[in-house]
């Protein structure tokens, strides 16, 4: 009985952790728009250094200072979306060109 219950229990625990992670990400605004993600990143950048400093002093560790990053998730998101849309817009033309080149290659081999 316990051998059958253990996999079910593991599945429930893993599912609960995954659900909690998705809930926290949604609650913090990470699954929203780019501006909500930027706000969540700014909030995390403000909250993490004091927390890390507190834990390192508690544990007696000494860490180097974190580098300052000038990163905008919304700009990166927009750049990625633009790249994908650009690739999709030229895909039919490229497919036609590659097909034409392929037929020419096959015709040259047959000659």
OpenMM code with the backbone's topology and positions (N, CA, C; nanometers):
from openmm import Vec3, app, unit

residues = "UNK UNK UNK UNK UNK UNK UNK UNK UNK UNK UNK UNK UNK UNK UNK UNK UNK UNK UNK UNK UNK UNK UNK UNK UNK UNK UNK UNK UNK UNK UNK UNK UNK UNK UNK UNK UNK UNK UNK UNK UNK UNK UNK UNK UNK UNK UNK UNK UNK UNK UNK UNK UNK UNK UNK UNK UNK UNK UNK UNK UNK UNK UNK UNK UNK UNK UNK UNK UNK UNK UNK UNK UNK UNK UNK UNK UNK UNK UNK UNK UNK UNK UNK UNK UNK UNK UNK UNK UNK UNK UNK UNK UNK UNK UNK UNK UNK UNK UNK UNK UNK UNK UNK UNK UNK UNK UNK UNK UNK UNK UNK".split()
positions = [
    Vec3(0.0819, -0.1181, 0.0000),
    Vec3(0.0000, 0.0000, 0.0000),
    Vec3(0.0874, 0.1262, 0.0000),
    Vec3(0.1915, 0.1271, 0.0826),
    Vec3(0.2782, 0.2449, 0.0918),
    Vec3(0.3574, 0.2647, -0.0374),
    Vec3(0.3894, 0.1542, -0.1052),
    Vec3(0.4639, 0.1651, -0.2311),
    Vec3(0.3798, 0.2322, -0.3388),
    Vec3(0.2490, 0.2161, -0.3339),
    Vec3(0.1616, 0.2795, -0.4323),
    Vec3(0.1305, 0.4243, -0.3936),
    Vec3(0.1339, 0.4521, -0.2653),
    Vec3(0.1006, 0.5850, -0.2173),
    Vec3(0.2158, 0.6835, -0.2360),
    Vec3(0.3377, 0.6346, -0.2313),
    Vec3(0.4542, 0.7225, -0.2411),
    Vec3(0.4611, 0.7979, -0.3739),
    Vec3(0.4429, 0.7345, -0.4907),
    Vec3(0.4438, 0.8120, -0.6152),
    Vec3(0.3328, 0.9161, -0.6229),
    Vec3(0.2167, 0.8829, -0.5691),
    Vec3(0.1060, 0.9788, -0.5693),
    Vec3(0.1397, 1.0979, -0.4803),
    Vec3(0.1964, 1.0694, -0.3645),
    Vec3(0.2359, 1.1758, -0.2728),
    Vec3(0.3429, 1.2652, -0.3355),
    Vec3(0.4404, 1.2073, -0.4034),
    Vec3(0.5449, 1.2858, -0.4718),
    Vec3(0.4835, 1.3746, -0.5794),
    Vec3(0.3887, 1.3179, -0.6550),
    Vec3(0.3223, 1.3954, -0.7595),
    Vec3(0.2445, 1.5125, -0.7008),
    Vec3(0.1748, 1.4895, -0.5910),
    Vec3(0.0971, 1.5955, -0.5276),
    Vec3(0.1893, 1.7051, -0.4751),
    Vec3(0.3003, 1.6675, -0.4131),
    Vec3(0.3949, 1.7664, -0.3607),
    Vec3(0.4566, 1.8475, -0.4738),
    Vec3(0.4995, 1.7808, -0.5802),
    Vec3(0.5591, 1.8523, -0.6936),
    Vec3(0.4572, 1.9426, -0.7616),
    Vec3(0.3355, 1.8944, -0.7773),
    Vec3(0.2306, 1.9756, -0.8364),
    Vec3(0.1985, 2.0969, -0.7511),
    Vec3(0.1974, 2.0779, -0.6203),
    Vec3(0.1712, 2.1903, -0.5298),
    Vec3(0.2809, 2.2949, -0.5380),
    Vec3(0.4059, 2.2508, -0.5435),
    Vec3(0.5171, 2.3451, -0.5554),
    Vec3(0.5124, 2.4193, -0.6886),
    Vec3(0.4820, 2.3495, -0.7954),
    Vec3(0.4716, 2.4150, -0.9257),
    Vec3(0.3563, 2.5152, -0.9271),
    Vec3(0.2434, 2.4771, -0.8710),
    Vec3(0.1298, 2.5683, -0.8633),
    Vec3(0.1609, 2.6905, -0.7792),
    Vec3(0.2311, 2.6701, -0.6690),
    Vec3(0.2688, 2.7829, -0.5841),
    Vec3(0.3644, 2.8767, -0.6571),
    Vec3(0.4574, 2.8201, -0.7346),
    Vec3(0.5511, 2.9037, -0.8098),
    Vec3(0.4789, 2.9871, -0.9146),
    Vec3(0.3827, 2.9262, -0.9836),
    Vec3(0.3050, 3.0001, -1.0834),
    Vec3(0.2208, 3.1075, -1.0159),
    Vec3(0.1622, 3.0758, -0.9012),
    Vec3(0.0825, 3.1745, -0.8294),
    Vec3(0.1667, 3.2934, -0.7853),
    Vec3(0.2841, 3.2669, -0.7298),
    Vec3(0.3707, 3.3761, -0.6853),
    Vec3(0.4149, 3.4605, -0.8045),
    Vec3(0.4490, 3.3965, -0.9147),
    Vec3(0.4890, 3.4719, -1.0346),
    Vec3(0.3739, 3.5587, -1.0842),
    Vec3(0.2532, 3.5061, -1.0832),
    Vec3(0.1366, 3.5839, -1.1263),
    Vec3(0.1078, 3.6967, -1.0281),
    Vec3(0.1155, 3.6666, -0.8987),
    Vec3(0.0868, 3.7648, -0.7952),
    Vec3(0.1862, 3.8813, -0.7980),
    Vec3(0.3113, 3.8540, -0.8323),
    Vec3(0.4136, 3.9584, -0.8375),
    Vec3(0.4120, 4.0352, -0.9689),
    Vec3(0.3325, 3.9929, -1.0652),
    Vec3(0.3216, 4.0637, -1.1915),
    Vec3(0.4180, 4.0166, -1.2984),
    Vec3(0.4804, 3.9016, -1.2785),
    Vec3(0.5776, 3.8523, -1.3766),
    Vec3(0.5110, 3.7966, -1.5015),
    Vec3(0.3849, 3.7586, -1.4924),
    Vec3(0.3151, 3.7022, -1.6067),
    Vec3(0.2289, 3.8060, -1.6776),
    Vec3(0.2418, 3.9311, -1.6394),
    Vec3(0.1631, 4.0380, -1.6996),
    Vec3(0.2367, 4.1018, -1.8163),
    Vec3(0.2123, 4.2289, -1.8342),
    Vec3(0.2731, 4.3021, -1.9451),
    Vec3(0.4202, 4.3304, -1.9148),
    Vec3(0.4890, 4.3877, -2.0125),
    Vec3(0.6300, 4.4203, -1.9956),
    Vec3(0.6539, 4.5233, -1.8874),
    Vec3(0.5624, 4.6182, -1.8744),
    Vec3(0.5800, 4.7200, -1.7704),
    Vec3(0.5606, 4.6599, -1.6319),
    Vec3(0.4670, 4.5662, -1.6184),
    Vec3(0.4501, 4.4989, -1.4896),
    Vec3(0.5741, 4.4170, -1.4553),
    Vec3(0.6336, 4.3519, -1.5557),
    Vec3(0.7566, 4.2766, -1.5329),
    Vec3(0.8714, 4.3669, -1.4934),
    Vec3(0.8799, 4.4848, -1.5555),
    Vec3(0.9855, 4.5805, -1.5204),
    Vec3(0.9675, 4.6301, -1.3774),
    Vec3(0.8420, 4.6547, -1.3373),
    Vec3(0.8164, 4.6970, -1.1997),
    Vec3(0.8540, 4.5869, -1.1005),
    Vec3(0.8229, 4.4619, -1.1333),
    Vec3(0.8576, 4.3501, -1.0457),
    Vec3(1.0089, 4.3352, -1.0357),
    Vec3(1.0796, 4.3549, -1.1467),
    Vec3(1.2258, 4.3466, -1.1437),
    Vec3(1.2837, 4.4581, -1.0583),
    Vec3(1.2294, 4.5776, -1.0710),
    Vec3(1.2781, 4.6903, -0.9901),
    Vec3(1.2549, 4.6634, -0.8418),
    Vec3(1.1374, 4.6070, -0.8086),
    Vec3(1.1060, 4.5758, -0.6696),
    Vec3(1.2028, 4.4699, -0.6156),
    Vec3(1.2346, 4.3705, -0.6994),
    Vec3(1.3277, 4.2655, -0.6569),
    Vec3(1.4684, 4.3208, -0.6404),
    Vec3(1.5101, 4.4116, -0.7280),
    Vec3(1.6430, 4.4710, -0.7169),
    Vec3(1.6555, 4.5549, -0.5905),
    Vec3(1.5454, 4.6126, -0.5451),
    Vec3(1.5489, 4.6913, -0.4219),
    Vec3(1.5458, 4.6019, -0.2979),
    Vec3(1.4777, 4.4881, -0.3053),
    Vec3(1.4590, 4.4044, -0.1874),
    Vec3(1.5701, 4.3013, -0.1672),
    Vec3(1.6323, 4.2545, -0.2736),
    Vec3(1.7296, 4.1458, -0.2594),
    Vec3(1.8605, 4.1851, -0.1909),
    Vec3(1.9250, 4.2954, -0.2252),
    Vec3(2.0543, 4.3239, -0.1609),
    Vec3(2.0498, 4.3305, -0.0083),
    Vec3(1.9511, 4.3972, 0.0548),
    Vec3(1.9497, 4.3938, 0.2015),
    Vec3(1.9294, 4.2534, 0.2574),
    Vec3(1.8481, 4.1740, 0.1902),
    Vec3(1.8233, 4.0379, 0.2368),
    Vec3(1.9484, 3.9521, 0.2249),
    Vec3(2.0172, 3.9644, 0.1131),
    Vec3(2.1411, 3.8880, 0.0946),
    Vec3(2.2454, 3.9311, 0.1956),
    Vec3(2.2557, 4.0626, 0.2209),
    Vec3(2.3512, 4.1125, 0.3201),
    Vec3(2.3189, 4.0577, 0.4584),
    Vec3(2.1915, 4.0520, 0.4916),
    Vec3(2.1511, 3.9990, 0.6224),
    Vec3(2.1888, 3.8522, 0.6369),
    Vec3(2.1625, 3.7723, 0.5328),
    Vec3(2.1937, 3.6297, 0.5401),
    Vec3(2.3442, 3.6033, 0.5394),
    Vec3(2.4196, 3.6800, 0.4622),
    Vec3(2.5644, 3.6578, 0.4614),
    Vec3(2.6264, 3.6958, 0.5954),
    Vec3(2.5758, 3.8005, 0.6595),
    Vec3(2.6285, 3.8351, 0.7918),
    Vec3(2.5861, 3.7304, 0.8952),
    Vec3(2.4675, 3.6745, 0.8794),
    Vec3(2.4205, 3.5699, 0.9702),
    Vec3(2.5049, 3.4433, 0.9564),
    Vec3(2.5386, 3.4070, 0.8312),
    Vec3(2.6166, 3.2850, 0.8068),
    Vec3(2.7665, 3.3071, 0.8185),
    Vec3(2.8094, 3.4331, 0.8195),
    Vec3(2.9512, 3.4623, 0.8302),
    Vec3(3.0243, 3.4567, 0.6977),
    Vec3(2.9528, 3.4638, 0.5892),
    Vec3(3.0145, 3.4621, 0.4568),
    Vec3(3.0439, 3.6040, 0.4130),
    Vec3(3.1379, 3.6169, 0.3202),
    Vec3(3.1669, 3.7473, 0.2626),
    Vec3(3.1557, 3.7355, 0.1106),
    Vec3(3.0624, 3.8066, 0.0543),
    Vec3(3.0386, 3.8025, -0.0900),
    Vec3(3.0820, 3.9334, -0.1535),
    Vec3(3.1304, 3.9272, -0.2786),
    Vec3(3.1616, 4.0530, -0.3478),
    Vec3(3.0322, 4.1290, -0.3783),
    Vec3(3.0443, 4.2570, -0.3997),
    Vec3(2.9252, 4.3366, -0.4286),
    Vec3(2.8695, 4.2975, -0.5657),
    Vec3(2.7399, 4.3055, -0.5774),
    Vec3(2.6727, 4.2682, -0.7020),
    Vec3(2.6920, 4.3785, -0.8055),
    Vec3(2.7146, 4.3414, -0.9313),
    Vec3(2.7301, 4.4449, -1.0341),
    Vec3(2.5974, 4.5145, -1.0612),
    Vec3(2.6053, 4.6395, -1.1002),
    Vec3(2.4859, 4.7151, -1.1360),
    Vec3(2.4511, 4.6835, -1.2810),
    Vec3(2.3270, 4.6453, -1.3050),
    Vec3(2.2818, 4.6097, -1.4384),
    Vec3(2.1814, 4.7131, -1.4861),
    Vec3(2.2020, 4.7621, -1.6061),
    Vec3(2.1060, 4.8526, -1.6671),
    Vec3(2.0330, 4.7724, -1.7742),
    Vec3(1.9231, 4.7114, -1.7338),
    Vec3(1.8537, 4.6157, -1.8189),
    Vec3(1.7049, 4.6473, -1.8169),
    Vec3(1.6459, 4.6558, -1.9328),
    Vec3(1.5025, 4.6813, -1.9430),
    Vec3(1.4351, 4.5589, -2.0050),
    Vec3(1.3579, 4.4835, -1.9268),
    Vec3(1.2916, 4.3654, -1.9827),
    Vec3(1.1934, 4.4005, -2.0943),
    Vec3(1.1272, 4.5140, -2.0830),
    Vec3(1.0299, 4.5486, -2.1865),
    Vec3(1.0984, 4.5762, -2.3197),
    Vec3(1.2163, 4.6394, -2.3167),
    Vec3(1.2896, 4.6617, -2.4411),
    Vec3(1.3365, 4.5295, -2.5018),
    Vec3(1.3843, 4.4392, -2.4177),
    Vec3(1.4288, 4.3088, -2.4672),
    Vec3(1.3114, 4.2293, -2.5217),
    Vec3(1.1983, 4.2352, -2.4532),
    Vec3(1.0786, 4.1654, -2.4996),
    Vec3(1.0373, 4.2180, -2.6357),
    Vec3(1.0336, 4.3506, -2.6495),
    Vec3(0.9926, 4.4100, -2.7761),
    Vec3(1.0890, 4.3722, -2.8879),
    Vec3(1.2188, 4.3693, -2.8600),
    Vec3(1.3182, 4.3323, -2.9602),
    Vec3(1.2960, 4.1871, -3.0043),
    Vec3(1.2673, 4.0992, -2.9090),
    Vec3(1.2423, 3.9591, -2.9422),
    Vec3(1.1171, 3.9417, -3.0260),
    Vec3(1.0125, 4.0134, -2.9903),
    Vec3(0.8877, 4.0048, -3.0665),
    Vec3(0.9092, 4.0577, -3.2075),
    Vec3(0.9806, 4.1685, -3.2208),
    Vec3(1.0078, 4.2244, -3.3532),
    Vec3(1.0890, 4.1276, -3.4381),
    Vec3(1.1867, 4.0607, -3.3790),
    Vec3(1.2687, 3.9649, -3.4528),
    Vec3(1.1850, 3.8479, -3.5020),
    Vec3(1.0990, 3.7951, -3.4152),
    Vec3(1.0152, 3.6810, -3.4536),
    Vec3(0.9175, 3.7200, -3.5638),
    Vec3(0.8532, 3.8337, -3.5499),
    Vec3(0.7568, 3.8775, -3.6511),
    Vec3(0.8272, 3.9039, -3.7838),
    Vec3(0.9474, 3.9612, -3.7777),
    Vec3(1.0237, 3.9854, -3.8998),
    Vec3(1.0576, 3.8539, -3.9698),
    Vec3(1.1001, 3.7542, -3.8914),
    Vec3(1.1329, 3.6240, -3.9501),
    Vec3(1.0085, 3.5586, -4.0107),
    Vec3(0.8946, 3.5713, -3.9432),
    Vec3(0.7715, 3.5130, -3.9967),
    Vec3(0.7240, 3.5844, -4.1226),
    Vec3(0.7502, 3.7144, -4.1321),
    Vec3(0.7029, 3.7885, -4.2491),
    Vec3(0.7824, 3.7550, -4.3753),
    Vec3(0.9102, 3.7192, -4.3599),
    Vec3(0.9903, 3.6855, -4.4775),
    Vec3(0.9951, 3.5349, -4.5030),
    Vec3(0.9320, 3.4552, -4.4174),
    Vec3(0.9381, 3.3092, -4.4311),
    Vec3(0.8821, 3.2591, -4.5643),
    Vec3(0.7679, 3.3066, -4.6133),
    Vec3(0.7186, 3.2560, -4.7422),
    Vec3(0.8133, 3.2880, -4.8584),
    Vec3(0.8699, 3.4069, -4.8578),
    Vec3(0.9635, 3.4447, -4.9635),
    Vec3(1.0874, 3.3564, -4.9595),
    Vec3(1.1406, 3.3359, -4.8385),
    Vec3(1.2599, 3.2502, -4.8237),
    Vec3(1.2290, 3.1069, -4.8650),
    Vec3(1.1129, 3.0570, -4.8285),
    Vec3(1.0764, 2.9206, -4.8666),
    Vec3(1.0693, 2.9066, -5.0173),
    Vec3(1.0147, 3.0075, -5.0848),
    Vec3(1.0070, 3.0059, -5.2307),
    Vec3(1.1468, 3.0073, -5.2916),
    Vec3(1.2355, 3.0916, -5.2373),
    Vec3(1.3729, 3.0983, -5.2878),
    Vec3(1.4450, 2.9658, -5.2694),
    Vec3(1.4310, 2.9059, -5.1512),
    Vec3(1.4977, 2.7783, -5.1251),
    Vec3(1.4416, 2.6677, -5.2135),
    Vec3(1.3124, 2.6697, -5.2391),
    Vec3(1.2514, 2.5705, -5.3279),
    Vec3(1.3058, 2.5850, -5.4694),
    Vec3(1.3161, 2.7086, -5.5169),
    Vec3(1.3697, 2.7335, -5.6510),
    Vec3(1.5140, 2.6855, -5.6611),
    Vec3(1.5939, 2.7168, -5.5598),
    Vec3(1.7338, 2.6713, -5.5598),
    Vec3(1.7417, 2.5183, -5.5562),
    Vec3(1.6531, 2.4560, -5.4792),
    Vec3(1.6524, 2.3106, -5.4709),
    Vec3(1.6178, 2.2469, -5.6046),
    Vec3(1.5162, 2.3009, -5.6737),
    Vec3(1.4794, 2.2476, -5.8053),
    Vec3(1.5931, 2.2654, -5.9049),
    Vec3(1.6603, 2.3805, -5.9019),
    Vec3(1.7740, 2.4017, -5.9914),
    Vec3(1.8845, 2.2995, -5.9654),
    Vec3(1.9103, 2.2724, -5.8364),
    Vec3(2.0138, 2.1754, -5.8001),
    Vec3(1.9768, 2.0363, -5.8492),
    Vec3(1.8506, 1.9972, -5.8323),
    Vec3(1.8058, 1.8654, -5.8766),
    Vec3(1.8139, 1.8557, -6.0285),
    Vec3(1.7736, 1.9628, -6.1009),
    Vec3(1.7804, 1.9627, -6.2467),
    Vec3(1.9238, 1.9497, -6.2949),
    Vec3(2.0163, 2.0186, -6.2249),
    Vec3(2.1577, 2.0072, -6.2634),
    Vec3(2.2125, 1.8677, -6.2400),
    Vec3(2.1649, 1.8001, -6.1375),
    Vec3(2.2098, 1.6641, -6.1113),
    Vec3(2.1561, 1.5668, -6.2150),
    Vec3(2.0361, 1.5898, -6.2632),
    Vec3(1.9742, 1.5001, -6.3603),
    Vec3(2.0390, 1.5133, -6.4964),
    Vec3(2.0851, 1.6325, -6.5333),
    Vec3(2.1419, 1.6566, -6.6664),
    Vec3(2.2579, 1.5682, -6.6944),
] * unit.nanometer
topology = app.Topology()
chain = topology.addChain("A")
for resn in residues:
    res = topology.addResidue(resn, chain)
    for name in ("N", "CA", "C"):
        topology.addAtom(name, app.Element.getBySymbol(name[0]), res)
